[in-house]
Amino acid sequence: MELKVGLVGCGNIFNLAHRNALRAIEGIRVVACMDVDGGRAREGAKAFKAKAFTNLDEFLDLDTDVVEVLTPTYTHVKIAVEALKAGKHVIVEKPIALTVEEGQRMIKTAEKEGLHLLVGHVRRFDKRWVQMKEIIRKRNILPMHIRKSEVQYLPFPADYWYWDERRSGGVAVDLGVHVTDFLRWFFESEPVSVYAVGKAIREEARANGTFDHFVMMISFEGGKTGITEVSWAYPYPARYGVFYHQVDVMGKNGRIRYTPLDTPVVGVAKANFEMPRFSPLLSTFPDAFERELRHFFNVIRGREGPLVTAEDALIALKIAEKAKESARSGEVVEV
């Protein structure tokens, strides 16, 4: 059964990840690309010999089975709800929505319409983390404390939507949900409370009244704890594109650690000095998106159960939301 797919949003994550992943997946056909920017819509459609749209209603009138939402976070709820009401299954990039309330509305609409709502928490499909989780299980490490960092230098100007907390949720939500979901996935335990500290280091963050460096200390059931650091302020030269990430898992029966900075960085010197990345996608390898989307399409066909649910995505967002509350109040907040 071939699935007809429509894409909304032909910008950053589309170009970096979804375009190539979708072209590699069998049994689907991208029939339409929609973007408010006509040039981007046409460029996206050209890659698939699909139709280009700038109007959402016209796009949703088209005969499609699945709509992928690859737009800025603050637009997720409107597009997803309208697509679900139009009878389409929805795949949406993380975070599920800007607020828990919006995410709940999306989930309720999907349930009412009897359709799938799948959220792209791509870390769960990255071979490194899947393999690490499998080793933890096989070696009976029994995680009790995890430290996880995902930090970068955000290469966008101060007027870009990422810096506006009312549109992105800020670093605590945009990057933070990767880590809050990771901890819950690895601990296999539910969050209890969170204490967080935020800093505004760069001028772009101060100009927007938001944090660009954020630390969370999260308690989980069973006496488990996670410490996370997410940042858009790490002072690497942006053109090197370094995205630093590390995981350190301490358990009752052992410890396991992963950090790319444990090994020497590869440098290439030509006209200027470069540090090549495995991936333009920061701390995710491109094939993770392909695995994620192939799995989501199989879920929609009824061949597999979802490895990550919309409820999982909602809890990841809830922890991040409570962490922002903690950072503003200076108090521990119950989750």
N, C-alpha and C positions, 0 to 999 in steps of 0.2 A: 504494500500500500504506500504510494507516494504521498508525502505530505507537502502541501503548498504553503510556503512561508512568506510572510511579509515582515519587513524590517522598519522600525521607526527609530530614526537617529543614525546619521551616517557620518559621525564625527570621530572623536578620539578612539574610543574602545572598539568601534566598528572597524576602523582602519588598522589598528594594532592587532586585533585578535579575531573578531567574528568573521570578517570577510574571508580570510584564508581558511579558517576552521570550517565554515559552511561549504566552501568549495570542495573540501576534502571528504565530505560526508555523503554517503550513498543513500538513495531512497527519499531524498528531499529535493524540492525545487524552489528557489527564491523567485517569486513572481512579482514582487513589488518592493520598492524602497521609498520611504517617506521622510522628508526633512523640511523644516521651515525655511532652510536655505536651499533654493532651487538648484544651485550649482552642485551642492553636496549630494542632493537627491539624485540628480542626473548622473553624477560620477559613480555613486553607489550602485544605481540601477545598471549602468554600463558593465560593471564587473560580472553581472549575472544575466545580462540580456533581459532585464526585467523592466517593468513600468515604473516611472518616477512620479511621485506625488509631493505636493506641498500642503495639501488639505487633508486633515485626519478623517473627516467624514467620508470623503471620496475614497480614500485609501481603505477604510473599513467596509465600504460597500463591495469591494472586490472579493471574489471567491478565494478565500484563504483558510487554512486549517489552524495555523499557528501565527501569532504575532510576537516578534521579539522587540522588547523595549530597551533601547540603548541610548537613552536620553538623560539629561541632568536629573538628579535625584528628585527635585521638587516637582517634576512633571510626571513622575511614575504613576501616582494614584489616578490622575485624570485619564491618562492614556490606557492604563491597564483595565480600569473599570469599564471604560467605553468599549474596549476590545472584547472583554468578557461578555458584556451585554450584547455585543454583535455576534456572539456565538463562536469566538476564537479562543483556543488555548493560548495562554500567555507565558512567555519566558521573559523575565525581567532581570536586568543587571542588579548587583547588590549596590547599596543597601536596598532592601525591599521597598522602602519609602522614606520620606523625610521624618515622619513621626510614627510611633506605635499605633496611634489612632488611625492614621491613613493606611498602615499595613493591615490592621484588623478589617478595615472597610474592603480592601482588596480581597482578603481571604474569604470574607462573608459573601462577597459577590461571586467568587469562583465556586463556592459551595452551593449557592442558590442556583447558579447556572449549570452545575454539574460538570465543570470544566477544570482542567489543570492550571494551577498557578505555580510556576517553578522559578526559583531565585538562584542567580549565578554566583554561589559561594564557591569560587573556582579552586580555592586552596584544598578542598576536599577531593579534588581530581588531579592534583599535582603528585606525580609518582614519588617524589621525595617524602612527602608527608604521609602518603598512604603506606609506603614501605616502613617508615619510622613507626607508625601506629601498629603495623603488623608485627614488627620486632618486639615492641612493648608487650603485645599480647602473647606472642610465642615464648618470650623470655620471662614472662610473668613479673615485669618490673613494678607494676601497681603504682602508677603516678600519684604523688601526694603534693608536689610543688612544681610548677612550670614557669619559666621565664621566657617571654617571647617578645622580640623587637621587630618592628618593621618601620624603618626610617629612611627618609629621602630628602632631597632638596626639590620642592615643588617648582617646576620651571615656568609657571604662569604669572602674568602681571597682576597687580592688585585689583584690577576691575574684572578679572575672570571669575566665573560663577563659583569655582571651588572655594575662593576666599570669603564668599558671602554665606554665613551660617544659615541664613533664612532660605538658601537655595541648595546647599550641599550638606548641611548639618555640621560642617567643620571637620577638622582632622579626627576628632573623637568618634564621629559617625562614619565618615567616608572611608578612612583607613581602619578605624577602630573595630568595625564589625567583622573584618577579616580575623582579627585577633580574638575577639570575644567568642566568635563561633568556633575558632580553632581550639580554644581552651575547653569549651563545653564538649566538643567532639572528642578530644583526647581524654578528658577526665571521665566522660560518660556519666556526668553528674550535673545537677541543677545549681544555678547561682543563688546565693543567699544575700550577700551584701557587697557593696563596692565603696572604696574610698579613692578619690582621684585628685590629681594636681595638674593644672594646666598652666602653660607659659605662653606669652606672646613675645617671640624673640625677633622675628623679622619685621621690617617696616610694613610689609603687606598685611601681616596679621594685626599689627597695632592699628593700622588705618581702617581695618574692617571690624575692630573690636572683637576679635576671635583669637583662639589659641592656635599655635602652629606646632606645639610640642606638648604631649599629653601622656601622663603616667597613670595607670589604673592598678589598684590592688584589689583583687576580687576573691571573695570567700565562696567556696562551693560546698555542697552537702558532703558529709563524710570527712570533714576537717581538711579538705583540699584547698590549696591557695594558688592563685595565679598572679604574677606581676607582669604587666605589659607596658611597653613603651612604643608609641606611634608618633611620628614627627614628619613635618614638611620643612623643617628648619635645619636639617643636618648640613653642615657647611662643606659639602663636597662641591667642586666646580660642576655646575649643572651639565656641561657638555660631556663630562665623563659618564654621566648617567648612572652613577653608582646608587644602587638601592641596597642598603645593608639590612640583613635580616638574620636572626638567630633564634634557635630554640634550645632550651636546656631543661631537660625533664629529670627530676629527682623522684625516685620511687622507693617503696619499702624494700625492694629486692635489687636495686641497681639504679644506674643513671645512664641517660643517653643524650648526646649533644650534637647539634648541627650548626655550623656557622661557616659561610663561605670565606670569611676572613681568617680561618685557621690555616688556609693554604695560600701560597704566594699569589698575588694578583698578576695576571698576564698583561704585559705592556707591549704595545707596538709603536716603534718610533719611525716615522717617515718625515713628511714636511712638518707635522706636529705630533705630539704624543697622544696615543689613544689607549683606553682601557676597554677592550671589547666586552660586550655582555653576551651571555648565553641567549638572552631574550630582550626585546625592546619592552617587555611587559613587566619590568621591575622584578618582583620576587616570584613570578609565576612563569613556568615554561609554556610556550605557545601550545604544545600538544595537550596541555591540561584543558584548554578551551574546547578542543576537538573532542576529547573524551567526555567532557561535561555535556556538550550539546548532543553528541550521539546518544548518551544515556537519557537525556531529557526527551528526545524524540522517541526512544524506546518506551519510556514511561507513558507518553501520550498514546502510543500504539497499544499499550496494555501488556507489553512484553516484560517489563521490569517494574519493581517498586522503587519509589524515589529514595536516593541515598541522602538527599538533603531536602527537607520539606519547607513550605512557606512558614510553618510554625517555628522551625529552627531559625529561619532568617529573622522572624519577628522577635524571638528571644535574644538573638545577637544584638538587634537594634535596641531592645529594651535595656540591656546591660549598659550599652553605650549612652543611652539617654539618661539613665540614672547616674552614670559616671559624670556626665556634664553637670547634672544637678549637684552632685557632691563637690565638684571643682568650684562651682559658684558659691556654695554654702560653707565649704570647709569641713563638712560633717560626713560621717559614714551614712550611706543611704541604703535602705533595704531594697532588694530586688524582688 
